[in-house]
Amino acid sequence: MTLVNVWFILIAVLWTGFFVLEGFDFGVGILHRYLSRDEPDRRTVINTIGPLWDGNEVWLVVAGAAMFAAFPGWYATMFSAFYLALALVLVALILRGVSFEFRGHARSARTRGIWSSLLIAGSIVAPFLLGVALGDLLRGLPIGSDQEYAGTFFDLLQPYALWVGVTLVALCVLHGSTFIALKTTGDVRDRAKRLARRAAPFVAVVVAVYAIWTHVIADKGVLPNPVEIAAILAVVAAAWFAGQGRDGWAFTLTTIVMAAVIVSLFTELFPRVMVSTNGSATDLTISNTASGSYTLKLMTIIFVLIFPVVAAYQAWSYHTFRRRLNRTEFENPTEE
Amino acid sequence: MSNVDLARLQFAMTSIYHFLFVPVTIGLGFLTAVLQTAWYRRGDEAYLRLTKFFGTLLVINIAVGVVTGLVQEFQFGMNWSAYSRLVGDIFGAPLAMEGLAAFFLEATFLGVWIFGWNRLPRRLHLATIWLVAIGAALSAAFIMAANSWMQHPVGYETNASTGRPQLNDIWAVMTNPVFLWGYAHVLLAALATAAVVMLAVSAWHLRRKSHVDVFGRSAKLSLAILVPTMFLAMFVGSELGVVEAKYQPMKIAAAEAQWETCQPCSFSAFQIGGGNDDQNPTKIIAIPHLLSLLATNHWNGQVIGLNELNAQYQQQYGPGDYVPNVFIQYWSMRVMAYAATLILFLGLWGLWLIHRGTLERSRRFLWLSVWAVLLPFIMNTAGWMLTENGRQPWLVQGIMRTTDGVSPSVGTSSIVVSLIVFFLLYLVLAIVDVVLMLRYSRRELPPAATEPAGEPPVPAAIQ
């Protein structure tokens, strides 16, 4: 296997890692008010990701930077094509990122409420638009022979791409609720479990439609893609375990569903990186956008040396904060 | 305004803004680690209280620094796709290394540090703040390596069939003299910035006689770090000037508004008039030989003037104007140097007061120290304007012009919309951040007693 293939896989891995980890962070952001009756509840929910979300977001940074280093042509065309969409993603991520910190410092319930609303909005908008962007890669966009994007903002809003966005937001909600059920106790946990149980069948339908649609859009023959099958089976199993109230299994399965959804898109994309609607001659592929062999070799060595260490200490941080949270820890009589 | 101007304006705005937070993160991360180490070693509760106090400021600052850093990384592809396409082979590699080797480290261990009080053994918990500080400093190394490559491209060959520069020697990129001196300069400036912030906050409390014993210590610590750091920063900065004069002579000649070649060359303290259309400004207080010394390290060194350099460049690269904006260049150099001098004098005054044993009582010094908090931010911003404006009209020195780097597929309206949105967003964030920083800077010290298990260390980091 050539290094160009390796880097396509690594970038898929980084995007998958991002959505699996930040996916439940987004879910927690979306649900932190819905699953709570009062401020201690909200703090409990937010604190499940308190020590973790920042490290999770770095996966996106590294995915973007890896595209820049390994496939500069892909990075350049994609990021300029999705200009306004990515600007919105940045706004969403910024507002969401600071609202974790700022809402904790808010003095009045009203200010805290504003930061909470921004946290929710940011947590919906970011995965939705990133989903649209990923969907467009596969669905195809007008790309010129100079590899530059030749469409407008509205060309990005295609039905399939929008559906990918919806799928990711729906999955974040389910993934977040199984995560909260796993990380809390008492009423919050019960509400999270109830939500997971009720939402799971709907999410299963959304994911199934996504899997089939992806297969059709990719147009690679009738033979089903095993990853797409895995996504459908896993989401059905997730719904079953959520119904049974099995926290650990439900979360494991929503993790698998999220991973399978992202991986299926990348497997259908390969060896292209951006499909062109102007004919396959103008498709961006791993070979016509890649860096030189020296850079790829260098980055591979760096990745092999550093990534296992990163994975190890991130896993250790999860282990350190594995304990379930209880709202009594956040009942502070001096506030509210 | 053209797309290039708008994209430049956006890049200038977002990176100047981002770099208000970066030096504080790098420097304060290090200082907080020092404070916690002092507590760990000596068991003195005062240092624990200071660790938590300044740790809170660090965390608020990082919240904005991290999210604005995201914009920086996305912006290359969004606004500068032609640039990204041409040089991603080289420029992308340090960015990816930064994410992998530095940003993961900083972000992961910051979370562990904030929430790890009372949950980790003290020694391990101390290690986490050091890892945050190391991650932040390492992060700057990769970014500076990437930036230095734009100032002085090394370690590449041009692909004959595509015309694109391709990396062929990473060692050359990581030992680029512009990088080595520039990185040291940035680290020292960051440390000085954080030391001034710590001094200002301590002085504010000392003026109000609150916790004089505790804040007296942080004031002394900050001064002890500030003075040698500032000395070194100025020394390294002048060496960087010599290196840049060698590889980017235009940058240094423009910083002195030196239109004609001179030998020996004097340095003007300030000038009236000047700019690209005014080659004969009134220079006030010319210090003989100083420019020769700054640019070449020789008493009688020659500095080639802008007109001669421009003619050389026209011969080498074709017709065009290769002189950067001289007005910005001249003044950013002076604002940086004068702010640095003021900081240094303030630090020396503080050391003198410590020697006399009157630091905590000197109301005039304490009052000035509070307001001096603005100086390092002005100094840092001017320093970046000096280095980036001085690179113009090149995006990558000698390889690509700024006008050729912009995204061809992005329309003017898109850039305008995102520019306005980011401006408003950054304005709101700045207001909230300043309000919070002031509020927590003026707060009473947190109690030293160890809290019940599970409570975050710093008041309401994420509660």
Interface residues (C-beta under 8 A of the other chain):
Chain A: R43 I46 N47 G50 P51 L52 W53 D54 G55 E57 V58 L60 V61 V62 G64 A65 A66 M67 F68 A69 A70 F71 P72 G73 Y75 A76 T77 M78 F79 S80 A81 Y83 L84 L86 A87 L90 V91 L93 I94 L95 G97 V98 F100 E101 F102 G104 H105 D146 Q147 E148 Y149 A150 F153 S291 G292 Y294 T295 L298 M299 I302 F303 I306 F307 V310 Y313 Q314 S317 T320 F321 E329 F330 N332
Chain B: V59 I60 A63 V64 V66 V67 T68 G69 L70 V71 E73 F74 F76 G77 M78 N79 S81 A82 S84 R85 L86 V87 G88 D89 I90 F91 G92 A93 L95 A96 M97 E98 G99 L100 A101 F103 F104 L105 A107 T108 F109 L110 G111 V112 I114 F115 G116 R119 L120 N159 Q166 L167 N168 I170 S407 P408 S409 V410 S414 V417 S418 V421 F422 L425 L429 V432 L436 R439 Y440 G454 E455 P456 A460 A461 I462 Q463
